[in-house]
Amino acid sequence: IVQCAAQGHSLRGLDLSGNAITDLGLGQIVRLLVGPPATCPSLSAWSLGGCSRLRLRGQVLREFCSAISSLSQLSSLDLSEVPLEGAAAASLAASLMHCPALRNLSLAGCGLGRRDQGDCVAVAALLEGKTGAQGLEVCDLSWNFFDFAGFTAVAASLRGARLESLSFAGNGRIRGSAP
C-alpha cells in the first residue's frame, strides 16, 4: 500500500477478505490508509469480510471508525463475519453516518443482536433516509440475531430510505447451522 501511494497510484479498492488479520494488523493498515499523510484518499471499496479474528476494541476501534469517517469516497464496505457487538457495532454505525458515498454495506454474520438488541437498533439507524447513511442502496444484515426490538427499529428506519435491497437471510441462526 505504501509503495503504491509513493509511486502516485490512487488505490480505489482494497480486498483483505478471508485473512487472519488481528486488531494489531488492522491498526497498522488504518494508519497507512489515512495517514498522515493520507495514502488512499480515493478508496471507494474496502472488504474485510471473513476476517473473523478481528475484535475491534479500544484504540483500534476508535482508529478504524475515524478512518471510515474520513474516507469520503467509500461506497462499498464489507465487514461480513467480523464480530461486531456492543461498542463496536454502535461506534461503527455512528461512523458510517458520515459516509455520504456509501451505497453498499455488508454486515452479514457479524453477531449483531446475539447478546443485546442495542447492536441491531444502532445499525437500523443507518437505514433511515434522512439522518442515516443517506445514499445506502444495498444492505446485507443476514445471519445475525435481529429480534423484536431490532426489527421494530428497522421498520421505523425504512420510511424515506433509498434502499433497493435489504437481506435478513438466516436471521437467528449461526451461518452453516441446520435450519
N, CA, C and O of each residue as an XYZ file, in Angstrom:
716
protein
N       0.835     -1.180      0.000
C       0.000      0.000      0.000
C       0.882      1.245      0.000
O       0.648      2.184     -0.761
N       1.892      1.242      0.858
C       2.783      2.398      0.952
C       3.526      2.610     -0.359
O       3.646      3.744     -0.821
N       4.027      1.537     -0.965
C       4.744      1.659     -2.228
C       3.845      2.201     -3.330
O       4.269      3.040     -4.124
N       2.608      1.726     -3.381
C       1.655      2.220     -4.386
C       1.438      3.716     -4.222
O       1.456      4.465     -5.198
N       1.235      4.142     -2.995
C       0.992      5.561     -2.732
C       2.217      6.389     -3.078
O       2.089      7.479     -3.636
N       3.406      5.885     -2.754
C       4.641      6.611     -3.031
C       4.873      6.772     -4.534
O       5.503      7.735     -4.971
N       4.364      5.832     -5.315
C       4.519      5.890     -6.765
C       3.373      6.655     -7.427
O       3.300      6.716     -8.654
N       2.484      7.233     -6.632
C       1.413      8.055     -7.178
C       0.157      7.297     -7.573
O      -0.747      7.885     -8.166
N       0.075      6.008     -7.260
C      -1.132      5.238     -7.570
C      -2.246      5.605     -6.598
O      -2.017      5.768     -5.400
N      -3.427      5.729     -7.123
C      -4.574      6.052     -6.286
C      -5.398      4.783     -6.091
O      -6.189      4.407     -6.956
N      -5.209      4.141     -4.968
C      -5.905      2.889     -4.669
C      -7.386      3.168     -4.470
O      -7.762      4.004     -3.648
N      -8.230      2.462     -5.228
C      -9.676      2.643     -5.134
C     -10.363      1.470     -4.449
O     -11.461      1.623     -3.914
N      -9.740      0.319     -4.459
C     -10.323     -0.852     -3.831
C      -9.282     -1.596     -3.017
O      -8.123     -1.702     -3.419
N      -9.704     -2.113     -1.866
C      -8.805     -2.881     -1.009
C      -9.562     -4.098     -0.496
O     -10.462     -3.972      0.334
N      -9.196     -5.266     -0.988
C      -9.850     -6.514     -0.596
C      -8.901     -7.301      0.297
O      -7.918     -7.873     -0.174
N      -9.200     -7.322      1.569
C      -8.410     -8.063      2.557
C      -9.219     -9.229      3.117
O      -8.871     -9.793      4.155
N     -10.290     -9.583      2.430
C     -11.209    -10.609      2.929
C     -10.524    -11.952      3.124
O      -9.622    -12.332      2.377
N     -10.983    -12.659      4.155
C     -10.511    -14.011      4.425
C      -9.125    -14.110      5.026
O      -8.581    -15.209      5.128
N      -8.541    -13.005      5.423
C      -7.210    -13.029      6.022
C      -7.297    -13.154      7.544
O      -8.340    -12.883      8.140
N      -6.208    -13.559      8.152
C      -6.149    -13.726      9.604
C      -5.667    -12.428     10.256
O      -4.741    -12.435     11.066
N      -6.303    -11.330      9.895
C      -5.924    -10.019     10.421
C      -6.425     -9.884     11.858
O      -7.568    -10.223     12.166
N      -5.560     -9.390     12.720
C      -5.922     -9.119     14.114
C      -6.116     -7.614     14.279
O      -5.905     -6.850     13.337
N      -6.511     -7.198     15.452
C      -6.667     -5.771     15.719
C      -5.342     -5.025     15.525
O      -5.327     -3.902     15.021
N      -4.245     -5.647     15.923
C      -2.935     -5.013     15.751
C      -2.668     -4.751     14.270
O      -2.251     -3.655     13.895
N      -2.907     -5.748     13.440
C      -2.703     -5.595     11.999
C      -3.626     -4.561     11.387
O      -3.209     -3.780     10.531
N      -4.891     -4.552     11.824
C      -5.837     -3.575     11.299
C      -5.414     -2.161     11.681
O      -5.548     -1.233     10.883
N      -4.911     -1.999     12.885
C      -4.427     -0.684     13.305
C      -3.336     -0.177     12.382
O      -3.325      1.000     12.022
N      -2.413     -1.056     11.993
C      -1.339     -0.664     11.083
C      -1.886     -0.314      9.702
O      -1.441      0.650      9.078
N      -2.845     -1.094      9.232
C      -3.458     -0.826      7.927
C      -4.171      0.517      7.938
O      -4.031      1.307      7.004
N      -4.932      0.776      8.986
C      -5.671      2.034      9.093
C      -4.711      3.218      9.079
O      -4.956      4.211      8.394
N      -3.623      3.116      9.829
C      -2.655      4.216      9.869
C      -2.023      4.433      8.494
O      -1.711      5.571      8.141
N      -1.828      3.376      7.714
C      -1.299      3.523      6.360
C      -2.315      4.184      5.426
O      -1.953      5.000      4.579
N      -3.574      3.826      5.590
C      -4.610      4.337      4.691
C      -4.899      5.815      4.876
O      -5.022      6.558      3.902
N      -5.005      6.241      6.124
C      -5.449      7.611      6.368
C      -4.359      8.527      6.906
O      -4.593      9.714      7.130
N      -3.167      7.974      7.114
C      -2.005      8.789      7.421
C      -2.025      9.453      8.784
O      -2.686      8.962      9.699
N      -1.324     10.544      8.933
C      -0.789     11.334      7.840
C       0.519     10.763      7.303
O       1.258     10.132      8.059
N       0.823     10.958      6.049
C      -0.053     11.531      5.030
C      -1.064     10.483      4.551
O      -0.788      9.285      4.605
N      -2.202     10.922      4.095
C      -3.243     10.017      3.607
C      -2.754      9.350      2.325
O      -2.436     10.031      1.350
N      -2.695      8.029      2.326
C      -2.192      7.306      1.157
C      -3.309      6.831      0.234
O      -3.044      6.485     -0.917
N      -4.535      6.807      0.708
C      -5.635      6.272     -0.099
C      -6.892      7.142     -0.008
O      -7.951      6.647      0.378
N      -6.795      8.411     -0.353
C      -7.971      9.272     -0.229
C      -9.101      8.900     -1.185
O     -10.245      9.302     -0.971
N      -8.798      8.135     -2.242
C      -9.816      7.764     -3.229
C     -10.392      6.372     -2.999
O     -11.109      5.854     -3.855
N     -10.093      5.764     -1.865
C     -10.576      4.405     -1.598
C     -12.103      4.390     -1.613
O     -12.747      5.105     -0.845
N     -12.671      3.572     -2.493
C     -14.130      3.510     -2.601
C     -14.692      2.148     -2.202
O     -15.882      2.037     -1.910
N     -13.863      1.125     -2.185
C     -14.346     -0.210     -1.801
C     -13.330     -0.868     -0.872
O     -12.140     -0.935     -1.178
N     -13.825     -1.352      0.269
C     -12.953     -1.979      1.260
C     -13.652     -3.220      1.780
O     -14.784     -3.150      2.258
N     -12.978     -4.354      1.687
C     -13.542     -5.597      2.190
C     -12.629     -6.216      3.245
O     -11.443     -6.454      3.017
N     -13.218     -6.461      4.384
C     -12.575     -7.209      5.464
C     -13.412     -8.460      5.767
O     -13.262     -9.081      6.819
N     -14.285     -8.810      4.836
C     -15.175     -9.956      5.016
C     -14.418    -11.232      5.358
O     -13.421    -11.566      4.718
N     -14.893    -11.930      6.360
C     -14.271    -13.179      6.769
C     -13.052    -13.025      7.660
O     -12.421    -14.022      8.012
N     -12.709    -11.815      8.027
C     -11.571    -11.585      8.935
C     -12.075    -11.733     10.373
O     -12.152    -10.760     11.123
N     -12.408    -12.943     10.728
C     -13.091    -13.211     11.997
C     -12.193    -13.119     13.226
O     -12.679    -13.255     14.348
N     -10.909    -12.894     13.041
C     -10.014    -12.727     14.196
C     -10.024    -11.291     14.717
O      -9.503    -11.005     15.795
N     -10.625    -10.397     13.937
C     -10.750     -9.006     14.397
C     -11.698     -8.940     15.581
O     -12.666     -9.697     15.646
N     -11.429     -8.047     16.510
C     -12.310     -7.850     17.662
C     -12.777     -6.411     17.782
O     -13.764     -6.134     18.464
N     -12.077     -5.490     17.123
C     -12.432     -4.065     17.115
C     -12.759     -3.546     18.511
O     -13.916     -3.297     18.850
N     -11.719     -3.392     19.298
C     -11.855     -2.880     20.665
C     -10.875     -1.736     20.895
O      -9.859     -1.621     20.211
N     -11.199     -0.902     21.864
C     -10.289      0.141     22.335
C      -9.791      1.075     21.259
O     -10.562      1.576     20.441
N      -8.480      1.307     21.272
C      -7.848      2.257     20.354
C      -8.053      1.863     18.900
O      -8.271      2.731     18.056
N      -7.987      0.576     18.589
C      -8.169      0.130     17.206
C      -9.586      0.442     16.726
O      -9.773      0.857     15.583
N     -10.574      0.249     17.581
C     -11.951      0.589     17.230
C     -12.055      2.085     16.928
O     -12.660      2.472     15.928
N     -11.474      2.922     17.775
C     -11.523      4.369     17.557
C     -10.822      4.757     16.249
O     -11.339      5.569     15.482
N      -9.646      4.173     16.000
C      -8.899      4.479     14.771
C      -9.657      4.008     13.529
O      -9.708      4.716     12.524
N     -10.240      2.818     13.600
C     -10.985      2.274     12.465
C     -12.192      3.155     12.158
O     -12.433      3.497     11.000
N     -12.935      3.515     13.167
C     -14.125      4.353     12.969
C     -13.752      5.727     12.442
O     -14.452      6.279     11.594
N     -12.666      6.275     12.933
C     -12.190      7.562     12.434
C     -11.789      7.447     10.969
O     -12.083      8.333     10.167
N     -11.121      6.358     10.625
C     -10.710      6.136      9.232
C     -11.928      6.016      8.325
O     -11.965      6.610      7.248
N     -12.916      5.254      8.755
C     -14.131      5.076      7.957
C     -14.771      6.446      7.703
O     -15.168      6.747      6.577
N     -14.868      7.260      8.730
C     -15.471      8.589      8.597
C     -14.689      9.491      7.646
O     -15.271     10.360      6.997
N     -13.384      9.292      7.562
C     -12.555     10.171      6.744
C     -12.474      9.741      5.280
O     -11.993     10.502      4.441
N     -12.937      8.537      4.965
C     -12.888      8.055      3.583
C     -14.136      8.544      2.843
O     -15.134      7.830      2.749
N     -14.065      9.750      2.331
C     -15.245     10.417      1.763
C     -15.767      9.755      0.499
O     -16.914      9.988      0.118
N     -14.958      8.936     -0.161
C     -15.405      8.280     -1.387
C     -15.788      6.818     -1.168
O     -16.088      6.107     -2.128
N     -15.780      6.369      0.071
C     -16.099      4.970      0.366
C     -17.551      4.671     -0.014
O     -18.481      5.219      0.578
N     -17.734      3.805     -0.995
C     -19.086      3.466     -1.453
C     -19.465      2.031     -1.123
O     -20.646      1.684     -1.154
N     -18.488      1.194     -0.809
C     -18.776     -0.202     -0.511
C     -17.901     -0.682      0.645
O     -16.678     -0.539      0.614
N     -18.544     -1.252      1.664
C     -17.826     -1.763      2.825
C     -18.371     -3.138      3.171
O     -19.569     -3.303      3.401
N     -17.485     -4.121      3.205
C     -17.867     -5.490      3.547
C     -17.159     -5.887      4.838
O     -15.942     -6.065      4.868
N     -17.941     -6.021      5.894
C     -17.425     -6.476      7.184
C     -18.082     -7.803      7.576
O     -18.129     -8.151      8.756
N     -18.580     -8.532      6.598
C     -19.256     -9.792      6.890
C     -18.333    -10.732      7.670
O     -17.153    -10.882      7.353
N     -18.901    -11.348      8.684
C     -18.236    -12.313      9.567
C     -17.169    -11.695     10.464
O     -16.392    -12.422     11.083
N     -17.118    -10.372     10.545
C     -16.253     -9.696     11.513
C     -17.115     -9.478     12.761
O     -18.157     -8.829     12.672
N     -16.707    -10.001     13.914
C     -17.524     -9.838     15.125
C     -17.748     -8.369     15.471
O     -16.797     -7.614     15.675
N     -19.026     -7.974     15.533
C     -19.392     -6.596     15.859
C     -20.477     -6.628     16.914
O     -21.656     -6.795     16.600
N     -20.085     -6.471     18.139
C     -21.059     -6.489     19.227
C     -20.765     -5.329     20.163
O     -19.616     -4.921     20.328
N     -21.827     -4.801     20.778
C     -21.685     -3.752     21.778
C     -21.098     -2.478     21.215
O     -21.608     -1.927     20.239
N     -20.022     -2.007     21.830
C     -19.405     -0.737     21.453
C     -18.952     -0.735     20.001
O     -19.014      0.302     19.340
N     -18.502     -1.866     19.496
C     -18.040     -1.931     18.101
C     -19.187     -1.646     17.142
O     -19.020     -0.878     16.195
N     -20.342     -2.248     17.370
C     -21.493     -2.032     16.489
C     -21.976     -0.592     16.562
O     -22.233      0.025     15.529
N     -22.102     -0.054     17.757
C     -22.591      1.315     17.931
C     -21.618      2.334     17.341
O     -22.046      3.267     16.660
N     -20.329      2.173     17.588
C     -19.326      3.105     17.072
C     -19.245      3.053     15.556
O     -19.146      4.086     14.895
N     -19.289      1.848     15.010
C     -19.243      1.707     13.561
C     -20.470      2.362     12.922
O     -20.345      3.089     11.937
N     -21.642      2.105     13.480
C     -22.866      2.699     12.934
C     -22.784      4.218     12.948
O     -23.161      4.871     11.975
N     -22.297      4.780     14.042
C     -22.159      6.243     14.130
C     -21.178      6.768     13.088
O     -21.413      7.825     12.501
N     -20.097      6.057     12.852
C     -19.108      6.486     11.856
C     -19.651      6.396     10.441
O     -19.375      7.262      9.610
N     -20.417      5.361     10.167
C     -20.961      5.182      8.822
C     -21.995      6.246      8.468
O     -22.290      6.460      7.292
N     -22.542      6.910      9.474
C     -23.472      8.013      9.227
C     -22.767      9.157      8.497
O     -23.419      9.989      7.865
N     -21.435      9.199      8.586
C     -20.644     10.267      7.991
C     -19.997      9.842      6.682
O     -19.001     10.431      6.261
N     -20.551      8.834      6.042
C     -20.034      8.334      4.765
C     -21.054      8.626      3.670
O     -21.882      7.772      3.353
N     -21.002      9.822      3.091
C     -22.026     10.223      2.128
C     -22.056      9.381      0.860
O     -23.097      9.292      0.209
N     -20.944      8.764      0.500
C     -20.890      7.979     -0.736
C     -21.288      6.516     -0.527
O     -21.415      5.773     -1.500
N     -21.487      6.093      0.715
C     -21.752      4.682      0.999
C     -23.039      4.211      0.318
O     -24.114      4.760      0.557
N     -22.919      3.193     -0.529
C     -24.051      2.629     -1.253
C     -24.299      1.172     -0.886
O     -25.441      0.712     -0.899
N     -23.238      0.448     -0.560
C     -23.329     -0.992     -0.342
C     -22.638     -1.349      0.975
O     -21.457     -1.056      1.165
N     -23.381     -1.980      1.874
C     -22.852     -2.345      3.188
C     -23.206     -3.789      3.503
O     -24.373     -4.173      3.427
N     -22.213     -4.588      3.855
C     -22.467     -5.962      4.284
C     -21.973     -6.148      5.712
O     -20.786     -6.019      6.013
N     -22.936     -6.457      6.577
C     -22.645     -6.795      7.972
C     -23.194     -8.192      8.263
O     -23.634     -8.473      9.378
N     -23.165     -9.054      7.264
C     -23.688    -10.414      7.395
C     -22.818    -11.228      8.357
O     -21.589    -11.180      8.298
N     -23.473    -11.966      9.232
C     -22.761    -12.882     10.120
C     -21.847    -12.207     11.124
O     -20.839    -12.789     11.523
N     -22.173    -10.996     11.540
C     -21.333    -10.250     12.487
C     -21.723    -10.480     13.945
O     -21.060     -9.973     14.850
N     -22.788    -11.236     14.179
C     -23.230    -11.492     15.549
C     -24.074    -10.372     16.131
O     -24.289    -10.324     17.342
N     -24.556     -9.471     15.281
C     -25.390     -8.370     15.755
C     -26.614     -8.914     16.474
O     -27.336     -9.749     15.928
N     -26.851     -8.452     17.680
C     -28.022     -8.862     18.450
C     -27.872    -10.165     19.207
O     -28.804    -10.584     19.892
N     -26.736    -10.810     19.105
C     -26.547    -12.090     19.810
C     -26.697    -11.907     21.319
O     -27.305    -12.738     21.995
N     -26.135    -10.805     21.845
C     -26.208    -10.544     23.285
C     -27.179     -9.425     23.645
O     -27.767     -9.417     24.726
N     -27.337     -8.468     22.708
C     -28.129     -7.280     23.025
C     -28.695     -6.698     21.737
O     -27.971     -6.544     20.753
N     -29.969     -6.378     21.738
C     -30.612     -5.801     20.561
C     -30.157     -4.369     20.291
O     -30.480     -3.802     19.247
N     -29.411     -3.783     21.224
C     -28.855     -2.452     21.003
C     -27.986     -2.402     19.756
O     -27.950     -1.385     19.064
N     -27.278     -3.505     19.461
C     -26.470     -3.599     18.234
C     -27.362     -3.399     17.019
O     -27.041     -2.623     16.119
N     -28.481     -4.106     17.004
C     -29.411     -4.067     15.875
C     -30.059     -2.705     15.736
O     -30.238     -2.207     14.625
N     -30.409     -2.105     16.857
C     -31.032     -0.783     16.841
C     -30.044      0.251     16.295
O     -30.433      1.116     15.509
N     -28.790      0.174     16.695
C     -27.762      1.108     16.211
C     -27.575      0.980     14.707
O     -27.486      1.983     13.999
N     -27.515     -0.246     14.226
C     -27.336     -0.485     12.792
C     -28.589     -0.071     12.020
O     -28.488      0.446     10.907
N     -29.758     -0.294     12.599
C     -31.010      0.088     11.936
C     -31.043      1.580     11.646
O     -31.625      2.000     10.646
N     -30.436      2.377     12.494
C     -30.421      3.828     12.293
C     -29.727      4.206     10.982
O     -30.002      5.268     10.423
N     -28.838      3.353     10.490
C     -28.164      3.615      9.220
C     -29.132      3.621      8.045
O     -28.876      4.258      7.024
N     -30.232      2.918      8.192
C     -31.190      2.780      7.102
C     -32.095      3.994      6.957
O     -32.735      4.177      5.921
N     -32.147      4.812      7.982
C     -33.015      5.998      7.989
C     -32.644      6.913      6.827
O     -31.485      7.302      6.675
N     -33.622      7.246      6.024
C     -33.393      8.039      4.825
C     -32.911      9.456      5.064
O     -32.162      9.984      4.243
N     -33.310     10.092      6.153
C     -32.967     11.492      6.375
C     -31.727     11.688      7.233
O     -30.963     12.625      7.004
N     -31.515     10.827      8.212
C     -30.393     11.032      9.128
C     -29.357      9.911      9.067
O     -28.268     10.058      9.623
N     -29.662      8.813      8.416
C     -28.742      7.681      8.344
C     -27.733      7.846      7.225
O     -27.426      8.962      6.805
N     -27.221      6.722      6.747
C     -26.336      6.711      5.583
C     -27.242      6.948      4.379
O     -27.770      6.000      3.797
N     -27.417      8.193      4.014
C     -28.485      8.616      3.111
C     -28.434      7.995      1.720
O     -29.474      7.886      1.071
N     -27.287      7.594      1.250
C     -27.191      7.011     -0.081
C     -27.237      5.493     -0.100
O     -27.149      4.883     -1.166
N     -27.373      4.880      1.065
C     -27.318      3.421      1.161
C     -28.400      2.781      0.298
O     -29.584      3.088      0.437
N     -27.976      1.883     -0.598
C     -28.893      1.215     -1.512
C     -28.998     -0.278     -1.251
O     -30.060     -0.869     -1.445
N     -27.904     -0.892     -0.813
C     -27.866     -2.333     -0.568
C     -27.291     -2.571      0.824
O     -26.209     -2.085      1.153
N     -28.029     -3.327      1.637
C     -27.569     -3.618      2.997
C     -27.835     -5.089      3.305
O     -28.976     -5.548      3.246
N     -26.789     -5.811      3.630
C     -26.899     -7.232      3.959
C     -26.699     -7.405      5.459
O     -25.594     -7.240      5.976
N     -27.772     -7.737      6.140
C     -27.749     -7.970      7.586
C     -28.078     -9.423      7.898
O     -28.528     -9.740      8.999
N     -27.856    -10.293      6.942
C     -28.192    -11.705      7.115
C     -27.282    -12.380      8.143
O     -26.196    -11.889      8.451
N     -27.744    -13.499      8.658
C     -27.012    -14.336      9.611
C     -26.653    -13.582     10.890
O     -25.575    -13.779     11.451
N     -27.550    -12.729     11.344
C     -27.405    -12.038     12.615
C     -28.551    -12.459     13.527
O     -29.187    -13.483     13.279
N     -28.822    -11.694     14.567
C     -29.806    -12.099     15.576
C     -30.803    -10.982     15.865
O     -31.015    -10.606     17.018
N     -31.408    -10.461     14.810
C     -32.430     -9.430     14.986
C     -33.650    -10.054     15.651
O     -34.113    -11.127     15.264
N     -34.154     -9.358     16.657
C     -35.327     -9.786     17.413
C     -36.364     -8.667     17.285
O     -36.223     -7.789     16.433
N     -37.389     -8.691     18.113
C     -38.467     -7.714     18.013
C     -37.951     -6.281     18.019
O     -38.336     -5.486     17.161
N     -37.084     -5.938     18.974
C     -36.579     -4.564     19.076
C     -35.781     -4.173     17.828
O     -35.916     -3.056     17.328
N     -34.964     -5.079     17.335
C     -34.172     -4.800     16.136
C     -35.040     -4.611     14.909
O     -34.842     -3.669     14.142
N     -36.004     -5.507     14.721
C     -36.895     -5.384     13.567
C     -37.795     -4.160     13.663
O     -38.110     -3.538     12.649
N     -38.209     -3.813     14.875
C     -39.024     -2.615     15.069
C     -38.225     -1.375     14.670
O     -38.755     -0.480     14.013
N     -36.959     -1.320     15.063
C     -36.092     -0.197     14.702
C     -35.867     -0.143     13.191
O     -35.853      0.939     12.605
N     -35.693     -1.300     12.563
C     -35.522     -1.340     11.114
C     -36.777     -0.822     10.422
O     -36.693     -0.002      9.508
N     -37.940     -1.299     10.859
C     -39.198     -0.874     10.249
C     -39.371      0.642     10.340
O     -39.782      1.283      9.373
N     -39.061      1.202     11.489
C     -39.187      2.652     11.665
C     -38.190      3.403     10.780
O     -38.492      4.493     10.293
N     -37.022      2.833     10.573
C     -35.976      3.489      9.782
C     -36.217      3.417      8.286
O     -35.660      4.214      7.531
N     -37.033      2.479      7.849
C     -37.234      2.305      6.414
C     -38.044      3.425      5.769
O     -37.999      3.601      4.552
N     -38.769      4.168      6.562
C     -39.520      5.294      5.995
C     -38.549      6.319      5.419
O     -37.730      6.878      6.147
N     -38.637      6.560      4.147
C     -37.766      7.533      3.494
C     -36.418      6.979      3.068
O     -35.603      7.718      2.514
N     -36.160      5.705      3.308
C     -34.876      5.107      2.924
C     -34.798      4.924      1.412
O     -35.824      4.762      0.751
N     -33.596      4.948      0.868
C     -33.366      4.745     -0.564
C     -33.009      3.297     -0.878
O     -32.648      2.987     -2.013
N     -33.100      2.429      0.083
C     -32.682      1.040     -0.099
C     -33.366      0.374     -1.286
O     -34.562      0.548     -1.520
N     -32.571     -0.392     -2.029
C     -33.091     -1.217     -3.111
C     -33.087     -2.681     -2.702
O     -33.878     -3.479     -3.205
N     -32.183     -3.029     -1.781
C     -32.061     -4.420     -1.351
C     -31.667     -4.473      0.122
O     -30.730     -3.802      0.555
N     -32.400     -5.280      0.881
C     -32.138     -5.470      2.302
C     -32.293     -6.947      2.607
O     -33.348     -7.525      2.348
N     -31.253     -7.566      3.154
C     -31.299     -9.009      3.411
C     -31.188     -9.319      4.897
O     -30.338     -8.786      5.610
N     -32.088    -10.209      5.335
C     -32.056    -10.764      6.683
C     -32.006    -12.289      6.624
O     -32.448    -12.951      7.563
N     -31.485    -12.851      5.558
C     -31.444    -14.308      5.383
C     -30.764    -14.966      6.577
O     -29.747    -14.477      7.071
N     -31.327    -16.067      7.031
C     -30.720    -16.837      8.114
C     -30.725    -16.139      9.456
O     -29.967    -16.516     10.350
N     -31.571    -15.121      9.617
C     -31.622    -14.398     10.888
C     -31.936    -15.342     12.040
O     -32.835    -16.177     11.939
N     -31.195    -15.208     13.135
C     -31.431    -16.015     14.322
C     -30.683    -17.330     14.325
O     -30.777    -18.097     15.283
N     -29.936    -17.600     13.256
C     -29.165    -18.846     13.180
C     -27.711    -18.509     12.934
O     -27.375    -17.451     12.402
N     -26.878    -19.414     13.324
C     -25.442    -19.267     13.059
C     -25.174    -19.816     11.672
O     -25.653    -20.895     11.324
N     -24.406    -19.074     10.875
C     -24.118    -19.470      9.496
C     -23.580    -20.902      9.473
O     -22.695    -21.267     10.247
N     -24.131    -21.687      8.580
C     -23.712    -23.066      8.425
C     -24.488    -24.055      9.282
O     -24.316    -25.266      9.143
N     -25.350    -23.543     10.179
C     -26.131    -24.447     11.022
C     -27.369    -24.922     10.271
O     -27.807    -24.281      9.315
N     -27.916    -26.018     10.695
C     -29.113    -26.574     10.056
C     -30.317    -25.702     10.369
O     -30.388    -25.117     11.451
N     -31.281    -25.601      9.430
C     -32.473    -24.785      9.681
C     -33.316    -25.293     10.810
O     -34.347    -24.700     11.127
